[in-house]
């Protein structure tokens, strides 16, 4: 699942990004409303964390613009303002939830899970053959065996399963998982594919991850 943070405080962005990536979310960020609106318009996100007090375009403008463009991605507004009037204003212009700073990260995670369930933005469980991912609880099971994955391995496996039977180029995978800090390493996709194979294929008769020479990779039970 992919989350966009639109927030002008770099410390808050880094804090949220670190915590969310540890929870296996893919995270993009923008430090002003204009850039945030652009990212939200050209990419697909499962949820947006939107600060109100932003340079260039404030969060209210960004939210209004997204809703006017029929973008229904769930939005949780983050702000230092905690008055009832501010909350009502945020919800009236299309936000789904409102969280006043300072907030606990645990509460934010709970609210994110609620929005993902309520909006039914994506399936909560996806599978192929005897391999199942629980996207909310971030667990992987194959043939009733729990498989421990890092956040980045989980994100890559989620992307592969959502595109099962499709051949994906390294470029497409890098683009979809653009928040990977080490995406500038030329063989990073191969590194993670190798790690995934060791965990989900090595000890099982049916190999799911396949290399299509000269093109890329796919996951398939065929």
C-alpha positions as CSV (number, residue, x, y, z in Angstrom):
1,X,0.0,0.0,0.0
2,X,1.3,3.4,-0.9
3,X,0.9,6.6,1.2
4,X,1.6,10.2,0.2
5,X,2.8,12.6,3.0
6,X,2.3,16.3,2.2
7,X,4.0,18.2,5.0
8,X,6.5,21.1,5.2
9,X,8.3,20.0,8.3
10,X,11.2,17.7,7.3
11,X,11.5,16.3,10.8
12,X,7.9,15.2,10.8
13,X,8.2,13.7,7.3
14,X,11.3,11.7,8.3
15,X,9.6,10.5,11.4
16,X,6.5,9.4,9.6
17,X,8.3,8.0,6.7
18,X,10.6,5.8,8.9
19,X,7.6,4.5,10.9
20,X,5.4,3.8,8.0
21,X,8.1,2.0,6.0
22,X,8.7,-0.2,9.1
23,X,5.0,-1.0,8.8
24,X,5.6,-2.1,5.2
25,X,3.9,1.0,3.5
26,X,5.5,2.6,0.5
27,X,5.9,6.3,1.1
28,X,6.2,9.4,-1.1
29,X,6.4,12.9,0.3
30,X,6.2,16.5,-0.8
31,X,7.0,19.7,1.2
32,X,4.6,22.1,-0.4
33,X,1.0,22.0,-1.6
34,X,1.8,22.5,-5.2
35,X,4.2,19.5,-5.4
36,X,1.8,17.4,-3.2
37,X,-1.1,18.1,-5.5
38,X,1.0,17.1,-8.5
39,X,2.1,13.8,-7.0
40,X,-1.5,13.0,-5.9
41,X,-2.7,13.7,-9.4
42,X,-0.3,11.7,-11.4
43,X,0.2,8.7,-9.0
44,X,-2.2,6.3,-7.3
45,X,-2.1,6.3,-3.5
46,X,-4.1,4.3,-1.0
47,X,-4.1,7.2,1.5
48,X,-2.8,10.8,1.8
49,X,-1.6,12.5,5.0
50,X,-2.1,16.2,4.4
51,X,-0.9,19.1,6.6
52,X,-3.1,22.2,6.5
53,X,-0.3,24.8,6.9
54,X,1.7,24.4,3.7
55,X,3.7,26.8,1.4
56,X,2.4,27.7,-2.0
57,X,-1.0,25.9,-1.7
58,X,-2.4,25.1,1.8
59,X,-3.9,21.8,2.7
60,X,-7.5,23.1,2.3
61,X,-6.7,24.1,-1.4
62,X,-5.1,20.8,-2.1
63,X,-8.0,18.8,-0.6
64,X,-10.5,20.9,-2.6
65,X,-8.6,20.5,-5.8
66,X,-8.4,16.7,-5.4
67,X,-12.0,16.3,-4.6
68,X,-13.0,18.6,-7.5
69,X,-11.0,16.4,-9.8
70,X,-13.0,13.3,-8.5
71,X,-9.9,12.0,-6.7
72,X,-11.4,9.9,-3.8
73,X,-8.2,8.8,-2.2
74,X,-8.8,8.9,1.6
75,X,-7.2,12.0,3.2
76,X,-6.2,12.4,6.9
77,X,-5.5,16.0,7.6
78,X,-2.7,16.7,10.1
79,X,-2.6,20.1,11.7
80,X,-1.6,22.1,14.8
81,X,-5.1,23.6,14.8
82,X,-7.5,21.7,17.1
83,X,-10.6,23.8,17.2
84,X,-14.0,22.3,16.3
85,X,-14.4,24.9,13.6
86,X,-11.1,23.8,11.9
87,X,-12.1,20.1,12.1
88,X,-15.5,20.8,10.6
89,X,-13.9,22.9,7.8
90,X,-11.5,20.1,6.9
91,X,-14.2,17.4,6.9
92,X,-16.6,19.6,4.9
93,X,-14.2,20.1,2.1
94,X,-13.7,16.4,1.7
95,X,-11.2,15.1,4.2
96,X,-11.9,11.7,5.7
97,X,-10.3,12.3,9.1
98,X,-8.6,14.9,11.1
99,X,-5.6,14.5,13.5
100,X,-4.3,17.3,15.6
101,X,-0.5,17.6,16.4
102,X,1.1,16.4,18.5
103,X,-0.3,12.9,18.0
104,X,0.9,9.4,18.8
105,X,2.2,7.3,15.9
106,X,0.1,4.4,17.2
107,X,-3.1,6.4,16.9
108,X,-2.1,7.5,13.4
109,X,-1.6,3.9,12.3
110,X,-5.0,3.0,13.8
111,X,-6.7,5.7,11.9
112,X,-4.9,4.7,8.7
113,X,-6.2,1.1,9.1
114,X,-9.7,2.4,9.7
115,X,-9.6,4.4,6.5
116,X,-8.2,1.6,4.4
117,X,-11.0,-0.7,5.7
118,X,-13.8,1.8,5.5
119,X,-13.0,3.1,2.0
120,X,-12.2,-0.4,0.7
121,X,-9.5,1.2,-1.3
122,X,-7.8,-2.1,-1.9
123,X,-8.2,-5.7,-0.9
124,X,-7.1,-6.5,2.6
125,X,-5.8,-9.9,1.5
126,X,-4.2,-11.0,-1.8
127,X,-3.0,-14.4,-2.8
128,X,-1.5,-16.7,-5.4
129,X,-1.4,-20.4,-5.2
130,X,-0.8,-21.3,-1.5
131,X,0.8,-17.9,-0.7
132,X,-1.3,-15.2,1.0
133,X,-0.5,-11.7,2.1
134,X,-2.5,-9.8,4.7
135,X,-2.1,-6.2,3.7
136,X,-3.4,-4.7,6.9
137,X,-1.5,-6.9,9.3
138,X,1.6,-7.1,7.1
139,X,1.9,-10.9,7.3
140,X,2.8,-13.5,4.7
141,X,1.9,-17.2,4.8
142,X,2.7,-20.0,2.4
143,X,1.3,-23.4,2.8
144,X,0.4,-22.5,6.4
145,X,4.0,-21.5,7.1
146,X,4.6,-17.9,8.4
147,X,7.2,-16.1,6.3
148,X,9.1,-13.2,7.8
149,X,9.7,-10.4,5.3
150,X,11.3,-7.0,5.6
151,X,9.2,-3.9,4.8
152,X,10.8,-3.6,1.3
153,X,10.4,-7.3,0.6
154,X,6.8,-7.2,1.6
155,X,6.2,-4.1,-0.6
156,X,7.8,-5.8,-3.6
157,X,5.9,-9.1,-3.1
158,X,2.6,-7.1,-2.8
159,X,3.3,-5.4,-6.1
160,X,4.1,-8.6,-7.9
161,X,1.0,-10.4,-6.6
162,X,-1.2,-7.4,-7.5
163,X,0.2,-7.8,-11.1
164,X,0.3,-11.6,-11.1
165,X,1.0,-13.2,-14.5
166,X,2.2,-9.9,-15.9
167,X,5.8,-9.5,-16.9
168,X,7.2,-6.4,-15.1
169,X,10.4,-4.7,-16.1
170,X,13.0,-3.5,-13.6
171,X,12.1,0.0,-14.6
172,X,8.4,-0.5,-13.8
173,X,9.2,-2.1,-10.5
174,X,11.6,0.7,-9.5
175,X,9.0,3.3,-10.5
176,X,6.2,1.6,-8.5
177,X,8.4,1.3,-5.5
178,X,9.9,4.7,-5.9
179,X,10.3,5.4,-2.2
180,X,13.0,2.8,-1.9
181,X,16.0,4.9,-0.6
182,X,18.5,2.7,-2.4
183,X,16.6,2.7,-5.8
184,X,19.6,4.4,-7.4
185,X,21.5,1.1,-7.1
186,X,21.4,-0.4,-10.5
187,X,20.7,-4.0,-9.4
188,X,18.4,-3.3,-6.5
189,X,15.5,-5.1,-8.0
190,X,17.6,-8.2,-8.6
191,X,18.7,-8.1,-5.0
192,X,15.2,-8.1,-3.7
193,X,14.0,-10.7,-6.1
194,X,16.8,-13.0,-5.0
195,X,15.9,-12.4,-1.3
196,X,12.2,-13.1,-2.0
197,X,13.0,-16.3,-3.8
198,X,15.0,-17.6,-0.9
199,X,12.0,-16.9,1.4
200,X,8.9,-17.9,-0.6
201,X,10.2,-20.3,-3.2
202,X,13.3,-22.1,-2.0
203,X,11.7,-24.6,0.2
204,X,8.5,-25.2,-1.9
205,X,8.0,-27.4,-4.9
206,X,6.1,-24.8,-7.0
207,X,8.3,-21.8,-7.8
208,X,6.2,-18.7,-8.1
209,X,8.7,-15.9,-9.1
210,X,9.9,-16.3,-12.6
211,X,12.5,-14.4,-14.7
212,X,11.6,-13.5,-18.2
213,X,15.0,-13.0,-19.8
214,X,15.7,-9.6,-21.3
215,X,12.3,-8.3,-20.0
216,X,11.9,-8.6,-16.3
217,X,10.0,-10.7,-13.7
218,X,6.6,-12.0,-13.0
219,X,4.9,-14.0,-10.3
220,X,2.7,-16.9,-11.5
221,X,1.6,-20.3,-10.5
222,X,1.4,-21.5,-14.1
